[in-house]
């Protein structure tokens, strides 16, 4: 298992960008995400404009949605081995921001996981 958050995030973004249907479903979505390991200093920012990932940045800046969880949990989600609902329901994954943004991220992860 990879323990590099940026590497796992790049692979996730690549899968999302390759799915034309998912991008079309989210063409009205603009959001800056911050994925933050709460047990490690690793942080990744993802900027989405009109459903397209515009950039992936190592580090964290201002974000519309901050997703925090242990590094291993974030990596498992990004590598499509874990649906984000489970750690969210058990309090292992926490959010700061609009629930609607998390619902979109959850939908994308669940859809990609089902196709993996």
Secondary structure, DSSP 8 states (H G I E B T S, - for coil): ----HHHHHHHHHHHHHH-HHHHHHTTT--EEEEEEETTSS-EEEEEEETTEEEEEEES----SEEEEE-HHHHHHHHTTSS-HHHHHHTTSSEEEE-HHHHHHHHHHHHHHHHH-
